[in-house]
Amino acid sequence: MQALTQPLRGMPRLRDRYGDAFTTYMPVFGRVVVISDPAEIKQLFQTRPDVADTPDRNLGRVLGPGSFFALTGEEHRRQRKLLVPPFHGRRLAAYETIVEEEAERELATWPDGQVFATLPSWNRITLNVILRAVFGAEGTEFVQLREVLPALVTLGSKLAVIPVPTVDWGRWSPWGRFRAIRREYDAVVERLIAKAQQEGNLDQRDDILAMMLQSRYDDGSSMSHSEIADQLLTLLAAGHETTATTLAWAVERIRRHPAVLRDLVAEVDAGGTALRDATIVEVQRTRPVIDMVGRQVRTDGFQLGRWAIPKGYGVIVSIALIHDDEKIFPNARVFNPSRFLDAKPDLYQWIPFGGGTRRCLGAAFANMEMSVVLRTLLRDFTLEPTDEPDEPWHSRGIANAPGKGGQAIVRRRTDRASAATTGAHSEVVR
C-alpha cells in the first residue's frame, strides 16, 4: 500500500531492501514483479503482445471495453492505427490556437500578488482543450460535458486502484454512482455523434470525434458508437488530469529554481522553445504523475533478463525508480533541465508516457499543450520565485499531484509586451 500511495518513499525503500527487481503483492494487480533495470524494461516494452500485454485488471474497468486500456492484441493494433494520425502533423499544429485561447481565457482570472493553487486552473484549461479538440463539443453539449466529465474522471481514478465489488450495492455505492454518471456521459456523446452526422461537414472539422466518424478499419467497417465513446473517454482520462497535474508540478519546480525561471522568461521573450521543452521533460522525469506501467505475462516460461516469470504474473515498471537512477541520470535528485537541451530522452529510460506498443499516443499533444500554456504564462505574467520547501506528493488515485496544488504568486507583466507578442507570433508561424 505504501508503494501505491507514497511512491516517493515506498518504491525506493523496497528497492533498497531487495534490489532493482522484487516480487510483491499489489491491490487490484495481485502478484507482480517490479523492475527498474533499463535493459529489462527495454526487453519488456519490445515483447510481443501475445507474450506480455496489458494487465487484465486495468483502467479499462472504468473506461469501458472499447478503451485502449482494455483492448489487446490485434484489436488494440487496429484502433491504435486509426487514432495515431490526429496527434501528429497538421492536425496537431491546428490545436495550438485552441490551447492558447483557453490558456489566455483562464489566466485572465488569476489574482495579482496573491498566493493561490494553480492546479484547478490547469484542470479547466486541459478539460476545455479536450472538449474542443477531441470531442468537438460546443453549446449545450460543451456545458453538459464540463459538468459530467470532472466527476467521472475523479471518481474513476479512485475506483481504478481498488477491486471491483462482487456485490452490486446500488446507485448509492461508489460503483453505482460511477455507472450513473457514465450513462449521462454516453447520452451526451450520442447527441454529439447525431449532430455531427446531421450537419455532414466532417471532412472540414479538425476535432478527433469527426475523424473517428470518418475512419475505417482495413475491412472497411467503421467504429461503433460505443467504441467511440470509450475511446473519447480514454483520451480525456489520459490527457486531462495528467497534463494538468504536470503543469502544476512545473510551476512548483521552476518557482524553486530562480535561474531556470529567469532563463525561461528570456527565452519566451526571444521567441525560443528549447529550454521550455527541456524543462517539461525534466519536470516529467523528477515528478512523474503516473508512477508505474505494467504488462501481464500470457505464456509459460517468459524469460525477462535474469528472471523466469510464470504465466499470469504482472510485471510493473517503476517509473520513479528508473527516473531516479544515478547511472542513467547523474545527480538524479537535482532538477536540471539543461540535461535535455542537447539530447532527447531515451524512450526506454524516460517513460512518463509508458512504452512500446502501449506508449500514450497523445504524448506529442500533451507536450505541445504544456509548452503553449507555459509560454502564455511566462509571456503574460511574472511568476515570483520562492524558497519554501518542496510541495509534498499527494496521491489522487491514479495521478500524483503537488500537495498544495502547485501554488503560485503572479503579477501581470507590463514590460516588453510587444517583444513577447512578436516572439509568440513567430513561434506559431514556425
Secondary structure, DSSP 8 states (H G I E B T S, - for coil): -HHHH-HHHHHHHHHHHH-SEEEEEETTTEEEEEE--HHHHHHHHHS-TTTEES-SSSTHHHH-TTSTTT--HHHHHHHHHHHSGGGSHHHHHHHHHHHHHHHHHHHTT--SS--EESHHHHHHHHHHHHHHHTS---HHHHHHHHHHHHHHHHHHHHHTTS---SS---TTSHHHHHHHHHHHHHHHHHHHHHHHHHH--GGG--SHHHHHHH---TTS----HHHHHHHHHHHHHHHTHHHHHHHHHHHHHHHT-HHHHHHHHHHHHHT--HHHHHHHHHHHHHS-SS-EEEEEE-STTEEETTEEE-TT-EEEEEHHHHHT-TTTSTTTTS--GGGGTSS---TTT--TT--GGGS-TTHHHHHHHHHHHHHHHHHHEEE----S----EEE-SS-EEETT-SEE-EEE--TTHHHHHHHHHHHHH-
